[in-house]
Amino acid sequence: MGLNVSEEDKELQAELQLLVDKVIGKDQTLIPSALEMLKYLIRTSTTSMTSVPKPLKYLAPFYDTLKQTHKKMGDNPTKRGLADVISILAMGTAGGEEAKKKL
């Protein structure tokens, strides 16, 4: 099962990785803009209800990391923004396995 990843997909994966690194990083000033960009990428990629948008697929491996980061944050708009991203991931492929375990 060879997966051919297009150059465009590789760029998207790299961009998402960079944004996640900013969200989980130490520099608090980078987090709000990184979250806004993640939200933008998720929002603009949701073109079909029959397939999982690529940003959601590529962000799925970071689901637990983002949840841990959220737990460590103080209560502020940034934490609520991260909660939005996590909730979107939870509805997709990332949270599916965790939800099944709780049934």
Helices and strands as residue ranges (DSSP letters): H 7-24, G 28-30, H 31-45, H 54-59, G 60-62, H 63-72, H 77-91, H 93-102
